[in-house]
Amino acid sequence: MARDAAVTLFFGDGKHRFRLAIGELEELQEKTGFGPPRLEKNLRNNEWKVAEVRETIRIGLSGGGMSPAKAH
């Protein structure tokens, strides 16, 4: 069992690995202006902005090992 907080999910063209470690969470906070609890609240309450969703997916893919260019 992996303990690196990564998950593999079907997304777009197939299965992809996503991971948000400390560095990725810091980048996500810088890009969106919100920490993880606030981003989750925004998504759950349908109060999200496109950048919040886009950056979460992009940074999660990059954290999972995808090249930054491909994740973008």
Contacts in CASP RR format, 6 or more apart in sequence:
PFRMAT RR
TARGET T0000
AUTHOR 0000-0000-0000
METHOD contacts of the structure
MODEL  1
MARDAAVTLFFGDGKHRFRLAIGELEELQEKTGFGPPRLEKNLRNNEWKV
AEVRETIRIGLSGGGMSPAKAH
4 19 0 8 1.000
4 21 0 8 1.000
5 19 0 8 1.000
5 20 0 8 1.000
5 21 0 8 1.000
6 17 0 8 1.000
6 18 0 8 1.000
6 19 0 8 1.000
6 64 0 8 1.000
7 17 0 8 1.000
7 18 0 8 1.000
7 19 0 8 1.000
8 15 0 8 1.000
8 16 0 8 1.000
8 17 0 8 1.000
8 18 0 8 1.000
9 15 0 8 1.000
9 16 0 8 1.000
9 18 0 8 1.000
10 16 0 8 1.000
11 18 0 8 1.000
11 57 0 8 1.000
16 61 0 8 1.000
16 64 0 8 1.000
16 66 0 8 1.000
17 61 0 8 1.000
17 64 0 8 1.000
17 65 0 8 1.000
17 66 0 8 1.000
18 57 0 8 1.000
18 60 0 8 1.000
18 61 0 8 1.000
18 63 0 8 1.000
18 64 0 8 1.000
19 60 0 8 1.000
19 63 0 8 1.000
19 64 0 8 1.000
19 65 0 8 1.000
20 28 0 8 1.000
20 36 0 8 1.000
20 56 0 8 1.000
20 59 0 8 1.000
20 60 0 8 1.000
20 63 0 8 1.000
21 63 0 8 1.000
24 59 0 8 1.000
24 60 0 8 1.000
24 62 0 8 1.000
24 63 0 8 1.000
25 35 0 8 1.000
25 36 0 8 1.000
27 59 0 8 1.000
28 35 0 8 1.000
28 36 0 8 1.000
28 39 0 8 1.000
28 55 0 8 1.000
28 56 0 8 1.000
28 59 0 8 1.000
29 35 0 8 1.000
29 36 0 8 1.000
31 51 0 8 1.000
31 55 0 8 1.000
31 59 0 8 1.000
32 39 0 8 1.000
32 49 0 8 1.000
32 51 0 8 1.000
32 52 0 8 1.000
32 55 0 8 1.000
32 56 0 8 1.000
34 42 0 8 1.000
34 52 0 8 1.000
39 48 0 8 1.000
39 52 0 8 1.000
39 56 0 8 1.000
41 47 0 8 1.000
42 48 0 8 1.000
42 49 0 8 1.000
42 52 0 8 1.000
43 52 0 8 1.000
43 53 0 8 1.000
58 71 0 8 1.000
58 72 0 8 1.000
59 71 0 8 1.000
60 71 0 8 1.000
61 70 0 8 1.000
61 71 0 8 1.000
62 68 0 8 1.000
62 71 0 8 1.000
END
